[in-house]
Amino acid sequence: DAMVIQNPRYQVTQFGKPVTLSCSQTLNHNVMYWYQQKSSQAPKLLFHYYDKDFNNEADTPDNFQSRRPNTSFCFLDIRSPGLGDAAMYLCATSRGGTGTQPQHFGDGTRLSIL
Amino acid sequence: SQQGEEDPQALSIQEGENATMNCSYKTSINNLQWYRQNSGRGLVHLILIRSNEREKHSGRLRVTLDTSKKSSSLLITASRAADTASYFCATASSGNTGKLIFGQGTTLQVKP
């Protein structure tokens, strides 16, 4: 089945130690999104790629960066994680970037900071 | 800024009963979408309703949209224990870039 896969499902890192989360998709969608979701809160968009074009949300901390080497893969890099970055990170894809199509989500990576 | 607000925040019902969740938003929209999230999992798309539509059905789900009141409702009929999840509305603005703004969600518990 076509899907969005996030690895790992659980990630533990130390305060200040860089961490990379990965997302892959077999849907061949041209748009990929990264969301941060804290407990009992709504998902918050960090950034998205429309093909190779990177779009950063104004309030996304500089600590967060992303790479999309090809259509299928997208990475979230957190350069120096702080305790406040502990959250679920969700990757999603859509066909087209006009918001007229549903988004397809992976099961997320739950990040813990020690 | 938060676009969607949902009501109630939490809802507990018995299996077989209907569940209604409401969503209000602030600005003009292109469409409104409802998603379900099971505990510890990603979001699953349920229904998309466009701004020129008033009602949409999918199986046991019924969504209404009132653009004059900037509100939407999700009705789940004949609920099952497997419907236990959080439900989020999300809006895509007119002239948007594909960005969805999610509401805070309604946590639904269906007791067997």
Contacts between the chains, C-beta under 8 A, distances in Angstrom:
chain1	res1	chain2	res2	distance
A	4	B	42	7.5
A	6	B	42	7.8
A	31	B	98	5.9
A	40	B	105	7.9
A	40	B	107	7.9
A	41	B	104	6.8
A	42	B	2	7.3
A	42	B	4	7.9
A	42	B	88	6.4
A	42	B	102	4.0
A	42	B	103	6.1
A	42	B	104	5.2
A	42	B	105	6.1
A	43	B	43	7.0
A	43	B	88	7.6
A	43	B	102	5.2
A	44	B	102	7.9
A	45	B	99	6.1
A	45	B	100	7.3
A	48	B	98	6.9
A	48	B	99	7.4
A	50	B	97	7.7
A	50	B	98	7.0
A	55	B	97	6.8
A	90	B	42	5.7
A	90	B	43	7.0
A	92	B	42	7.8
A	92	B	43	7.5
A	94	B	98	6.5
A	96	B	98	7.2
A	97	B	97	6.1
A	97	B	98	3.5
A	98	B	30	7.5
A	98	B	92	7.8
A	98	B	96	6.8
A	98	B	97	7.7
A	98	B	98	5.7
A	99	B	30	5.7
A	99	B	31	6.8
A	99	B	92	2.9
A	99	B	93	7.3
A	99	B	96	4.7
A	99	B	97	7.5
A	99	B	98	4.7
A	99	B	99	6.6
A	99	B	100	6.4
A	100	B	30	6.4
A	100	B	31	6.3
A	100	B	48	8.0
A	100	B	50	7.9
A	100	B	92	7.0
A	101	B	48	7.9
A	102	B	33	6.2
A	102	B	45	3.8
A	102	B	48	5.7
A	103	B	33	7.9
A	103	B	43	7.6
A	103	B	45	6.6
A	103	B	100	6.5
A	104	B	45	7.0
A	105	B	35	7.9
A	105	B	42	3.6
A	105	B	43	4.5
A	105	B	44	7.1
A	106	B	42	5.2
A	107	B	40	7.9
A	107	B	41	5.2
A	107	B	42	4.6
A	108	B	40	7.8
A	108	B	41	7.2
A	108	B	42	5.3
A	110	B	40	7.5
